[in-house]
Amino acid sequence: MLKELTRLANRLDGKGFRKEADHLDLIVTKIASNRGIMDNWNYMNDPRSNAESAYDRYNPRARTITINWTDYNEENDEEIEKSLTLPARMEVCDLCGGTGSHTNPSIDAGGLSREDFDEDPDFEEEYFSGRYDVPCKQCGSKNVIPVVNEDVLSKEQREEYNKYLEDESKRAQEEYHDRQTRFRESGGYGW
């Protein structure tokens, strides 16, 4: 029902009935607010929503990737800014599978069921035809991304890179637990 109302609002908007479309959008928003909490959670945790360009740290002339991170020294209770430049190679983008685009996460971040398509056969056709696709943020529609070329790392580079990976894994776990805590404490509104 909400999809039908949204589609109607879009049609009204397309025909110049902006005020009516805005009112209908408001009704849909109010109806969906409870369902929206979970949808927002799914959207915010979808890797397509959080993707960053893999090329921001890439130097194409040198074929290197520069990694910057903060290392925490527990003994001295200090944070140390670190930077590591490593050799790179190109790899098929793991976010879009090398297609250069993917479905807009606002369409399917919470998953779709057979019922979604049965309710609206036009939506199914549009979905699978790529109508809701957006350019991949990670590869910038280039289909490939630069990654660290671990095969040619020196011993020192490998040690530092492994330390970085370990730190990032710990940081990701902490962020995940922090997000869960904020979400629970806020009644479903915190990220």
Beta strands, then each sheet from edge to edge (+ up, - down):
strand 1: 58-59
strand 2: 64-73
strand 3: 78-92
strand 4: 101-103
strand 5: 133-135
strand 6: 144-148
sheet 1: 1+ 2- 3+ 6-
sheet 2: 4+ 5-
end
